[in-house]
Amino acid sequence: MSDPVGEHRVHGMGLALEAPIWPAITPDEAAAVLALYPGAAPIEALHWHSPRPFSAATLIQSSGGMLLLKRHDRRVRSVEGLAEEHGFIAHLAAAGMPVPELLRTTEGASAVALGEGTYELHRQSAGVDLYRDQPSWTPFRADGHARAAGAALARLHRAALGYEAPARRVQPLVAGFSILPAPDPMAAAEAYVRARPALAAFLEKRSWRRRLASLFAAADDGLASLLARQTPLWTHNDWHPSNLLWAADGTVETVFDFGLADRACAAHDLASAIERTAFAWLDLGQGRDEDIADPAAASSLIAGYEAIAPLDAAMRETVLRLLPLVHVEFALSEIDYFAGVVDDSDAALLAWEGYLLGHADWFGSRAGRDFLASLRAGLGTS
């Protein structure tokens, strides 16, 4: 077996590639895992290693076709934690949504634990991975992609109907939906932090209660009551171009990477999709903060969504109100990962100051207010 990749690098918190926290999967390691899956043919070569930083993944050429093997540290995803994602994927597949085909062991498990790793194995999905080497916060290359992604998100929400699994257990790197819908978001944030000792230890050295309370007060004005009227729904929560595989005509052929999926609501997922794709966030603080937003991309994403599932006035307003804060719970989860799993205080600080606070503060700037006003006018929401 060959592995042609050479020195493996991954996306960091900025634009530069970095040495990986999680080493690339080796041919011997992949062979040991595939031996547990009767549906997997022998390995011929490892063709590609993912540059995503929170796990390790490789594309495998087997004698029976291409496979994708992904390894998580067991502190990030247990077999049970992956089963939460895989249950949702199975429901979507049964509803006709194009999602990865998970292989299973003889015992029927879709994930296995070996050593310090937890593994999942997929057949290669249909479509071209056009954005696979781009950081997650890379905007769409064209409005047509944004529109197609919006339509695919609406189809996913329709396919998700009827999936009634409870919200996910406490674990790093899950979007979550427990703070913003709460009548008292600060009390909910306190409970969230208490349940994560590493996050609590990191935040106790900072004026986090004052900062979060200020953000919640600035964006509140009935947000919790709006969210209370939204139908609970399992959602993707990480909707960006590099989690989609594309057809030649620019439509979405497969949706993948359900690592952040959880029980939330459609408005939260749509707001997350806009927040992840309509801004060049990696340019924030680089001297062009006035120009990082792309209102046309946001409008195209929404237009694509509405072509499948028109938004009522309440959902439009909920999406708009969510935008400045929709990232907060995942940002806290990311801090928990950096502080508790990989012991990287610099990355944890960047996630707190640059991501959680920086993104929210941008929406309070003149550029952020102008973006929200432009989007509101385009949606016809008073």
C-alpha positions, 0 to 999 in steps of 0.5 A: 500500500502507498501513501503519496501525501508526504508532509501533512498540513491542516487549516489553522485558526487563520489562513495559514496551514499548520502542523496537525494536532491529530496525525494523518491516518497511516496505511497500517492503521486504515487496514486494521480498521477496515478489517472490522467492516465486512463490506470494505474491500482490501486497501490499495492506496491512501489518496488524500488526507483531509486538511480539516483540523479537528479530526483525521480523515483519508480517502482510500482506494480499495479494490471495491471502490473509494472509501472515506475513513475518519478518526476522532480522538475518543475525548471528542467523539465516543462510539455513542457520540458518533451514533447520535450523528449516524442515527440522523444520517440514517433518517435522512437517507431513508427520507431520500436526502443524499448523504454518505453511506455508512459501512457497518461492522458484523455487529451492525455498529457504524463506529468502532473504537481502537486505541485512542481513536474512534473511527467511522467509514463511508463509501465515497459519495456522489459529487465533486468536492470543489471546496475541500482545500478551503477553510470552513469560513470560505464564502461561496464562489458564486451566487449560484452555489449559494442558491443551490445550497439554500435549496438543499438546506430546505430539502434537508429540513423537510427530510429531517421531519419526524426525527425525534431523538433527544438533544446530544450529550455533553461533548466538545464540538457540537453546535448545541441549542440550549442557551439562546432559546432559554427565557434566561440565557445567562442562567443557561450559559452558566449551566452550560459552562458548569457542565464543562470543567475545562471551559469553566476554568478558562473563562473564570480568568475573564469577565465572561459573564459581563461580556455575554450579558452585554451581547444578550442584552444588545440582541434580545428584544424578544429573541427567546420568545421568537425561538419558542414558537419555532418547531424543534428539528434536528439540523446540520448546524455546519452548512458551508460549501466544503460540507457539500459535494457538487454536481456539474450543473452547480447543484448540491449532490451530497451533504456530509459532515454531521459532526455539529448536528443537534436538535435545534430548529430550522431558523437556527440552521438557516442563520448558521448557514448565512453566518458561515457563508456570507462573510470573509471572517478570516479577514476580520481585523485585517483592515477591511472589516467594512467589506467582509460581508456579502449581502448578495450571497446571503440573499441568494442562500435565502432565495434558494431556501424559499424556492423549496420552503417559503419563510413566514414572517416569524421565521424571517424575523427569527433568522435576522435576530439570530444572526449576531449570536447564532455562533455563540454556543458552538464558540463555547464548545470550541473553547472547551475543545481547545482548553480541555482536549488539546490544551492550547490556551492560545487557540482557546483565547482566539476562539473567545476573543476573535470568534465569539466576541469578535463576530458578535461585535462586528454585527454591532458595528456600522458595517454589521448594522448595515448588513442586517438592514440590507438583508431585512429590506431584501426580505421585506421584514419591517 
